[in-house]
């Protein structure tokens, strides 16, 4: 095998390694993004429930004051 062919194969292997590394990093980033989205969803639901409870309590007080 000549030197040029060996160099091409070595470059191809380096490119494959770089691609594999990039794919692993993307997979990790997607997992972390999923965790962030899940945490944000939980926080949103909690805040939405707190708001609903506060509004409900406020309207009950208003109703009681009117009567």
SEFITOR-301764 format. One line per 10 residues: number of its first residue (from 1); for each residue x, y, z of N, C-alpha, C, CB. Coordinates in nm, 2 decimals, padded with zeros to 4 digits, m for minus. Glycine has a CB too. Layout:
N
NUM) X,Y,Z,X,Y,Z,X,Y,Z,X,Y,Z ~ ...
end
This chain:
67
1) 00.08,m00.12,00.00,00.00,00.00,00.00,00.09,00.12,00.00,m00.10,00.00,00.12 ~ 00.06,00.22,m00.08,00.14,00.33,m00.09,00.11,00.43,00.02,00.13,00.40,m00.23 ~ 00.20,00.53,00.03,00.19,00.63,00.14,00.06,00.71,00.13,00.31,00.72,00.15 ~ 00.02,00.75,00.01,m00.10,00.83,00.00,m00.22,00.75,00.04,m00.11,00.87,m00.15 ~ m00.23,00.63,00.00,m00.34,00.55,00.04,m00.35,00.53,00.20,m00.34,00.41,m00.02 ~ m00.23,00.51,00.26,m00.23,00.50,00.40,m00.27,00.63,00.47,m00.09,00.46,00.45 ~ m00.23,00.74,00.41,m00.26,00.87,00.47,m00.42,00.89,00.46,m00.19,00.98,00.40 ~ m00.47,00.85,00.34,m00.62,00.86,00.32,m00.69,00.78,00.42,m00.65,00.82,00.18 ~ m00.65,00.66,00.45,m00.71,00.57,00.54,m00.70,00.62,00.69,m00.65,00.43,00.54 ~ m00.59,00.68,00.72,m00.57,00.74,00.85,m00.66,00.86,00.87,m00.42,00.78,00.87
11) m00.67,00.94,00.77,m00.76,01.06,00.77,m00.91,01.01,00.79,m00.74,01.15,00.65 ~ m00.94,00.91,00.71,m01.08,00.86,00.72,m01.11,00.81,00.86,m01.10,00.74,00.62 ~ m01.01,00.74,00.92,m01.03,00.69,01.06,m01.05,00.80,01.16,m00.92,00.60,01.10 ~ m00.96,00.91,01.14,m00.98,01.03,01.23,m01.11,01.09,01.21,m00.86,01.13,01.20 ~ m01.16,01.10,01.09,m01.29,01.16,01.06,m01.40,01.08,01.13,m01.32,01.17,00.91 ~ m01.39,00.94,01.12,m01.49,00.86,01.18,m01.49,00.87,01.34,m01.46,00.71,01.15 ~ m01.37,00.88,01.39,m01.36,00.90,01.54,m01.42,01.04,01.58,m01.21,00.90,01.58 ~ m01.39,01.14,01.50,m01.45,01.27,01.53,m01.60,01.27,01.52,m01.39,01.38,01.44 ~ m01.65,01.20,01.42,m01.80,01.18,01.41,m01.86,01.11,01.52,m01.83,01.11,01.27 ~ m01.79,01.00,01.57,m01.84,00.93,01.68,m01.84,01.01,01.81,m01.76,00.80,01.70
21) m01.74,01.09,01.83,m01.73,01.18,01.94,m01.84,01.28,01.94,m01.59,01.25,01.95 ~ m01.86,01.34,01.82,m01.97,01.44,01.80,m02.11,01.38,01.83,m01.96,01.50,01.66 ~ m02.13,01.26,01.78,m02.26,01.19,01.80,m02.28,01.17,01.95,m02.27,01.06,01.73 ~ m02.18,01.13,02.02,m02.19,01.10,02.17,m02.22,01.23,02.24,m02.06,01.04,02.22 ~ m02.16,01.34,02.20,m02.18,01.47,02.26,m02.33,01.52,02.23,m02.08,01.57,02.21 ~ m02.37,01.50,02.11,m02.51,01.53,02.08,m02.61,01.45,02.16,m02.54,01.51,01.93 ~ m02.58,01.32,02.18,m02.67,01.24,02.26,m02.68,01.29,02.40,m02.63,01.09,02.25 ~ m02.56,01.32,02.46,m02.56,01.37,02.59,m02.63,01.50,02.61,m02.41,01.39,02.64 ~ m02.61,01.59,02.51,m02.68,01.72,02.51,m02.83,01.70,02.50,m02.63,01.81,02.39 ~ m02.88,01.61,02.42,m03.02,01.58,02.41,m03.08,01.52,02.54,m03.05,01.48,02.30
31) m03.00,01.44,02.61,m03.05,01.39,02.74,m03.06,01.50,02.84,m02.95,01.28,02.79 ~ m02.96,01.59,02.84,m02.96,01.70,02.94,m03.07,01.79,02.91,m02.82,01.77,02.94 ~ m03.10,01.82,02.78,m03.21,01.90,02.74,m03.34,01.84,02.78,m03.21,01.92,02.59 ~ m03.35,01.71,02.77,m03.47,01.64,02.82,m03.49,01.66,02.97,m03.47,01.50,02.78 ~ m03.39,01.66,03.04,m03.40,01.68,03.19,m03.44,01.82,03.22,m03.26,01.65,03.25 ~ m03.38,01.92,03.15,m03.42,02.06,03.17,m03.57,02.08,03.14,m03.33,02.15,03.08 ~ m03.61,02.02,03.02,m03.75,02.04,02.98,m03.84,01.97,03.09,m03.78,01.97,02.85 ~ m03.81,01.86,03.14,m03.89,01.79,03.24,m03.89,01.88,03.37,m03.83,01.65,03.27 ~ m03.78,01.93,03.41,m03.78,02.01,03.53,m03.86,02.14,03.51,m03.64,02.05,03.57 ~ m03.85,02.20,03.39,m03.93,02.32,03.37,m04.08,02.29,03.36,m03.89,02.38,03.23
41) m04.11,02.17,03.31,m04.25,02.13,03.31,m04.31,02.11,03.45,m04.27,02.00,03.22 ~ m04.23,02.05,03.53,m04.27,02.03,03.67,m04.29,02.16,03.74,m04.17,01.94,03.75 ~ m04.20,02.25,03.72,m04.20,02.39,03.78,m04.33,02.46,03.73,m04.07,02.47,03.76 ~ m04.35,02.46,03.60,m04.47,02.52,03.55,m04.59,02.47,03.60,m04.47,02.51,03.39 ~ m04.61,02.34,03.61,m04.73,02.28,03.67,m04.75,02.32,03.81,m04.72,02.13,03.66 ~ m04.64,02.32,03.89,m04.65,02.36,04.03,m04.69,02.51,04.04,m04.51,02.34,04.10 ~ m04.63,02.60,03.96,m04.67,02.74,03.97,m04.81,02.76,03.92,m04.58,02.82,03.88 ~ m04.85,02.68,03.82,m04.99,02.69,03.77,m05.09,02.65,03.88,m05.01,02.61,03.64 ~ m05.06,02.54,03.95,m05.14,02.50,04.06,m05.15,02.60,04.17,m05.10,02.36,04.11 ~ m05.04,02.66,04.21,m05.03,02.76,04.31,m05.12,02.88,04.27,m04.89,02.81,04.34
51) m05.11,02.92,04.14,m05.19,03.04,04.09,m05.33,03.00,04.10,m05.14,03.07,03.95 ~ m05.37,02.89,04.05,m05.51,02.84,04.05,m05.56,02.84,04.20,m05.52,02.70,03.99 ~ m05.48,02.79,04.29,m05.53,02.79,04.43,m05.55,02.93,04.49,m05.43,02.71,04.51 ~ m05.45,03.02,04.45,m05.46,03.15,04.50,m05.58,03.22,04.45,m05.33,03.23,04.47 ~ m05.61,03.20,04.32,m05.73,03.27,04.25,m05.85,03.21,04.31,m05.72,03.25,04.10 ~ m05.86,03.08,04.33,m05.97,03.02,04.39,m06.00,03.07,04.53,m05.96,02.86,04.39 ~ m05.90,03.08,04.61,m05.91,03.13,04.75,m05.96,03.27,04.74,m05.78,03.12,04.83 ~ m05.91,03.35,04.65,m05.95,03.49,04.64,m06.09,03.51,04.60,m05.86,03.56,04.54 ~ m06.14,03.43,04.51,m06.28,03.44,04.46,m06.37,03.39,04.57,m06.30,03.36,04.33 ~ m06.33,03.29,04.65,m06.41,03.25,04.76,m06.43,03.36,04.87,m06.36,03.12,04.83
61) m06.32,03.43,04.89,m06.32,03.54,04.99,m06.41,03.65,04.94,m06.18,03.59,05.02 ~ m06.40,03.68,04.81,m06.48,03.79,04.75,m06.63,03.75,04.75,m06.44,03.81,04.60 ~ m06.66,03.62,04.72,m06.80,03.58,04.73,m06.85,03.59,04.87,m06.81,03.43,04.68 ~ m06.77,03.55,04.97,m06.81,03.55,05.11,m06.84,03.70,05.15,m06.71,03.49,05.20 ~ m06.76,03.79,05.11,m06.77,03.93,05.15,m06.90,03.99,05.09,m06.65,04.01,05.10 ~ m06.93,03.95,04.97,m07.05,04.00,04.90,m07.18,03.96,04.98,m07.06,03.95,04.76 ~ m07.18,03.85,05.04,m07.30,03.80,05.11,m07.29,03.84,05.25,m07.31,03.64,05.10
end
